[in-house]
Amino acid sequence: MTNFTDTTPQPQPNLQRGTIPSADVDDGEQPTGRAQGKTLTFVVPAYNMEQYLERCVASLLDTPDTSDIEVLIVDDGSSDATPALADRLQATHPGTVRAIHQPNKGHGGAVNTGIREAAGMYVKVVDADDWVGKASLSQVMETLRAQHSQQEPIDLLVTDYVYDKVGKRNKHVVHFSNVMDADRTLGWDDLRHFGIAQYMIMHALTFRTSVVRESGMILPEHTFYVDFIYSYQPFPWVRRLMYLNTPFYHYFIGREGQSVQTDVMIRRVRQLQLVNHLMLEATPERGTVPDGLYRYMIHFLSINSVVTSVFLILSRDRENYLEKDRLWHEIDVVSPQIGHDVRHKLASRAINLRGRTGRFVIRHGYSIAEHVVGFN
């Protein structure tokens, strides 16, 4: 078994395969001493983000009524001016912005803190170098406020997101209109088939806070790419969802040193492997969840397994070629049914082309995709 170095995995929830989680959870409890009556909590993990934090927070408050919005800035042990800036923003927006300071725990640890402290009925994670669109924010708040009066409020709001890549004039917008009907409550079986490289990452998701807590999700600390777990593990607890066809989240990509740069992802490929392992552990067996949910989770697990395999191949390290084979073998061992279904996906079949020819196809296919589309 691979030794995932430089990581501190935390205990994961025990989602027993063959057990469907309870359908409903109570929204009535708020964390002791937290603000009451909030509709949406934005959790903003911030580590050395003095250059971008103010832009991010300004976008979260760029709406006429902020009385039911909460912004939790989780300063994750920053060594620059981020802590002071977070405190200033709290002083400028009392009752709305709250600064939380903690020793460095990594992105996952900051998100864990935000989820625990959130007072809003709904919660959304926005990284400190990203922002949200003004028109979309108004639309999202109108939709979420309407849920207060619903006997069965939605558990998940899905919105479009934008890849704002440095140096790219035309920004790539990820839509879900081909998969979901907009502006109505849906179940998992109402979803149509996702495209081969289309999936719901953290930027598209606004969860009902109590659903995330009920799922028991605890993200690994000091580990990159945990947003894949955040966008996956709570899904069996989601019963009702809604899609808004609006570009809400702007994902700022391409700055120097960012964790999704190709060379950085190659260096951190062991962490990708860890995340893939935890996603596999969170995958329910066929028949224990709605068919539409199982189909989507297999689709997403396939994508993440392919992404991890790509960077193992791009490393040009012979040991990593063996690691790729071990990754796929583990899926088969954990569940033959899940292994069969994941391997059946087109991208999975492509990534498992054998030998030097297969690796050549993967490397050049990746280079073309990165150049044309503008993101990893």
C-alpha positions in Angstrom: 0.0 0.0 0.0 1.3 3.5 -0.9 2.6 5.6 1.9 1.0 9.0 1.5 3.6 11.3 2.9 3.2 14.8 4.3 -0.5 14.3 5.0 -2.6 14.0 8.2 -5.7 12.1 7.3 -8.6 12.6 9.8 -11.2 10.0 10.7 -13.8 9.7 8.0 -17.5 9.1 8.5 -18.6 5.5 8.4 -21.0 5.3 5.5 -21.9 1.6 5.6 -22.3 0.2 2.1 -25.8 -1.1 1.9 -27.1 1.5 4.3 -29.1 4.5 3.2 -28.6 7.5 5.4 -31.6 9.0 7.2 -33.7 11.3 4.9 -34.2 14.4 7.1 -32.1 16.4 9.6 -33.1 19.2 11.9 -32.3 22.8 10.9 -33.2 24.2 14.3 -29.9 24.0 16.1 -27.3 26.7 15.8 -23.8 26.7 17.1 -23.8 28.1 20.6 -23.1 31.9 20.7 -23.3 32.3 16.9 -25.4 34.7 14.9 -29.1 33.7 14.5 -31.4 34.1 11.5 -28.7 33.8 8.8 -29.7 32.3 5.5 -26.3 31.8 4.0 -22.8 31.4 5.5 -19.9 32.0 3.2 -16.8 30.1 4.5 -13.6 31.8 3.3 -10.5 29.8 4.0 -7.6 32.2 3.9 -3.8 31.5 4.1 -1.6 34.4 3.1 -4.3 36.0 1.0 -3.7 39.7 1.8 -3.7 40.4 -2.0 -7.1 38.9 -2.7 -9.2 38.7 0.5 -10.8 42.1 0.4 -11.9 41.6 -3.2 -13.5 38.3 -2.3 -15.3 39.6 0.8 -16.6 42.7 -1.1 -18.2 40.4 -3.7 -19.9 38.3 -1.0 -21.5 41.5 0.4 -22.3 43.2 -2.9 -26.1 43.0 -2.5 -28.7 45.4 -1.0 -29.6 43.2 1.9 -26.8 41.5 3.8 -28.7 41.1 7.1 -29.0 37.3 6.7 -25.6 36.7 5.2 -22.6 35.6 7.3 -19.0 35.6 6.1 -16.6 33.5 8.1 -13.0 34.3 7.3 -10.9 31.4 8.6 -7.4 32.7 8.8 -5.4 29.5 8.6 -2.2 30.5 10.4 -1.2 33.2 7.9 2.2 34.9 8.2 1.3 38.0 6.1 -1.2 40.8 6.7 -4.2 38.4 6.3 -5.0 38.2 10.0 -5.1 42.0 10.4 -7.1 42.4 7.3 -9.7 39.8 8.4 -10.0 41.7 11.8 -10.5 45.0 9.9 -13.2 43.5 7.7 -14.9 42.1 10.8 -14.9 45.6 12.4 -16.2 47.2 9.2 -19.1 44.7 8.9 -20.1 43.8 12.5 -22.6 41.0 12.8 -21.9 40.0 9.2 -18.2 39.3 8.9 -16.4 37.2 11.5 -12.7 36.5 11.6 -11.6 33.2 13.0 -7.8 32.6 13.6 -6.4 29.2 14.0 -3.0 27.4 13.7 -2.3 26.2 10.1 -4.3 23.1 9.3 -4.5 23.4 5.5 -7.5 24.0 3.3 -9.4 21.0 4.7 -8.9 22.1 8.3 -10.1 25.6 7.5 -13.2 24.3 5.8 -13.9 22.0 8.8 -13.8 25.0 11.1 -16.1 27.0 8.9 -18.7 24.2 8.7 -18.6 23.8 12.5 -19.0 27.5 13.1 -21.5 28.4 10.4 -24.8 29.9 11.5 -26.5 30.0 8.1 -29.2 27.6 7.0 -27.0 27.1 3.9 -23.2 27.1 3.6 -20.9 27.8 0.6 -17.1 27.7 0.6 -15.4 30.5 -1.4 -11.6 30.5 -1.6 -10.1 33.8 -0.7 -8.6 34.4 -4.2 -12.0 33.8 -5.9 -15.2 35.8 -5.9 -18.9 35.7 -6.8 -20.9 37.6 -9.4 -23.2 40.4 -8.2 -26.3 39.5 -10.3 -25.9 35.8 -9.4 -25.6 36.6 -5.7 -29.0 38.3 -5.7 -30.6 35.4 -7.5 -29.0 32.9 -5.2 -30.2 34.8 -2.1 -33.7 35.1 -3.4 -33.8 31.3 -4.0 -32.4 30.4 -0.6 -34.6 32.8 1.4 -37.6 31.2 -0.1 -36.6 27.9 1.5 -37.3 29.1 5.0 -41.0 28.7 4.3 -40.8 25.3 2.7 -41.8 22.2 4.6 -39.1 20.3 2.7 -36.3 22.8 1.8 -33.7 21.9 -0.8 -30.5 20.2 0.5 -28.3 21.4 -2.3 -28.2 24.4 -4.7 -26.2 23.9 -7.9 -25.0 26.9 -9.9 -22.7 27.5 -12.8 -19.1 28.6 -12.3 -16.5 30.4 -14.4 -12.8 29.6 -14.9 -11.2 33.0 -14.8 -7.7 32.0 -16.0 -4.9 34.5 -16.0 -4.2 35.7 -19.5 -7.3 34.2 -21.1 -9.6 36.7 -22.7 -12.5 34.3 -23.1 -13.5 32.8 -19.8 -14.8 29.2 -19.8 -18.2 28.9 -18.1 -19.2 25.4 -16.8 -23.0 25.0 -17.2 -25.3 22.2 -16.0 -28.3 23.1 -18.1 -27.8 20.0 -20.2 -28.1 17.9 -17.0 -30.7 19.6 -14.9 -33.9 21.6 -15.3 -33.5 25.0 -13.7 -35.6 26.6 -11.0 -37.4 23.6 -9.7 -36.9 21.0 -7.0 -35.2 17.8 -8.3 -34.3 14.4 -7.0 -31.2 12.5 -8.1 -33.2 10.4 -10.6 -34.3 13.6 -12.4 -30.8 14.3 -13.5 -29.7 13.5 -17.1 -26.3 12.2 -18.0 -23.2 14.3 -17.4 -20.7 15.0 -20.1 -17.5 13.0 -20.1 -15.5 15.8 -18.3 -18.5 17.5 -16.6 -18.9 17.2 -12.8 -20.0 19.3 -9.8 -17.0 20.6 -8.0 -17.1 22.7 -4.8 -17.5 26.0 -6.7 -20.9 24.8 -8.0 -22.3 23.7 -4.6 -24.2 25.4 -1.8 -25.2 22.8 0.8 -27.9 23.0 3.5 -25.6 23.2 6.5 -27.4 20.6 8.6 -27.0 18.1 5.7 -23.2 18.5 5.6 -23.0 18.1 9.4 -25.3 15.0 9.3 -23.0 13.4 6.7 -20.2 13.5 9.3 -17.7 14.8 6.7 -14.3 15.6 8.2 -11.7 16.7 5.6 -8.1 15.7 6.0 -5.8 18.4 7.3 -2.6 19.6 5.5 -3.8 18.0 2.3 -4.5 19.6 -1.1 -7.4 18.8 -3.4 -9.9 18.0 -0.5 -12.5 20.0 -2.4 -13.1 16.8 -4.4 -14.1 15.1 -1.1 -16.3 18.1 -0.2 -18.0 17.7 -3.6 -18.6 14.0 -3.1 -18.9 12.5 0.3 -22.1 14.4 1.5 -24.1 13.5 -1.6 -25.9 10.4 -0.1 -27.5 12.7 2.5 -28.8 15.1 -0.2 -32.5 14.3 -1.2 -33.7 17.5 -2.8 -31.7 19.8 -5.1 -32.2 22.7 -7.4 -30.2 24.2 -10.2 -29.9 27.9 -11.1 -28.6 28.7 -14.5 -26.3 31.6 -13.4 -22.5 32.0 -13.3 -22.3 32.4 -9.6 -18.7 31.5 -8.7 -15.6 32.9 -10.4 -12.6 30.5 -10.0 -9.4 32.5 -10.3 -6.9 30.1 -11.9 -3.4 30.4 -13.2 -1.6 32.5 -10.6 1.9 31.4 -9.8 2.2 28.6 -7.2 -1.4 27.7 -7.4 -2.2 24.1 -6.4 -3.8 23.2 -9.7 -0.8 24.2 -11.9 0.4 21.1 -13.8 3.9 21.0 -12.3 2.5 21.5 -8.8 -0.1 18.7 -9.2 2.7 16.3 -10.4 4.7 17.1 -7.2 1.6 16.5 -5.1 0.4 13.4 -6.8 0.5 11.4 -3.6 -2.1 13.7 -2.2 -4.3 13.2 -5.2 -4.0 9.5 -4.5 -5.1 10.0 -0.9 -8.1 12.0 -2.0 -9.0 9.3 -4.6 -8.7 6.6 -1.9 -11.1 8.6 0.5 -13.6 9.1 -2.3 -13.6 5.4 -3.0 -14.3 4.7 0.6 -17.2 7.1 0.5 -18.8 5.5 -2.6 -22.0 3.6 -1.8 -22.9 0.3 -3.4 -25.3 0.1 -6.2 -28.9 -0.2 -4.9 -28.3 1.6 -1.6 -28.9 5.1 -3.0 -31.1 6.4 -5.9 -29.9 5.2 -9.3 -29.2 8.7 -10.4 -27.0 9.4 -7.5 -25.0 6.2 -7.9 -24.6 6.8 -11.6 -23.3 10.3 -10.9 -20.9 9.2 -8.1 -19.4 6.5 -10.4 -19.0 9.2 -13.1 -17.2 11.5 -10.7 -15.1 8.7 -9.2 -14.0 7.7 -12.7 -13.1 11.3 -13.5 -11.0 11.7 -10.3 -9.3 8.3 -10.8 -8.5 9.4 -14.4 -7.1 12.8 -13.2 -4.9 11.1 -10.7 -3.7 8.6 -13.2 -2.9 11.4 -15.7 -0.5 13.1 -13.3 1.1 9.8 -12.3 1.8 9.4 -16.0 2.9 13.0 -16.6 5.5 12.5 -13.8 7.5 10.1 -16.1 8.4 8.1 -13.0 8.4 4.4 -13.5 7.3 3.8 -9.9 4.3 6.1 -10.5 3.3 3.9 -13.5 3.0 1.1 -11.1 1.1 3.3 -8.7 -1.5 4.0 -11.4 -2.1 0.2 -11.7 -2.4 -0.1 -7.9 -4.9 2.7 -7.8 -7.2 0.8 -10.3 -6.6 -2.5 -8.6 -7.7 -1.0 -5.2 -11.0 0.0 -6.7 -11.6 -3.6 -7.9 -10.7 -5.0 -4.5 -12.8 -2.6 -2.4 -15.9 -3.4 -4.5 -16.0 -5.5 -7.7 -19.3 -3.8 -8.7 -17.9 -0.3 -8.3 -14.7 -1.4 -10.0 -16.7 -2.8 -12.9 -18.8 0.3 -13.3 -15.9 2.8 -13.0 -13.8 0.9 -15.5 -16.8 0.8 -17.9 -16.6 4.7 -18.4 -14.9 5.8 -21.6 -12.3 7.9 -19.9 -11.4 5.0 -17.6 -10.9 2.7 -20.6 -8.7 5.4 -22.3 -6.5 6.0 -19.3 -5.8 2.3 -19.0 -4.4 1.9 -22.5 -1.3 -0.2 -21.9 2.4 0.5 -22.4 4.3 3.4 -23.9 1.7 4.1 -26.6 -1.0 4.6 -24.0 1.2 7.0 -22.0 2.1 8.9 -25.1 -1.6 9.4 -26.0 -2.4 10.6 -22.5 0.4 13.1 -22.3 -0.4 14.7 -25.7 -4.1 14.6 -25.1 -3.6 16.5 -21.9 -1.4 19.1 -23.5 -3.9 19.8 -26.2 -6.8 20.0 -23.7 -4.9 22.4 -21.5 -4.0 24.7 -24.4 -7.4 24.8 -26.0 -9.7 24.9 -23.0 -7.3 26.8 -20.7 -7.6 24.7 -17.5 -6.4 21.4 -16.1 
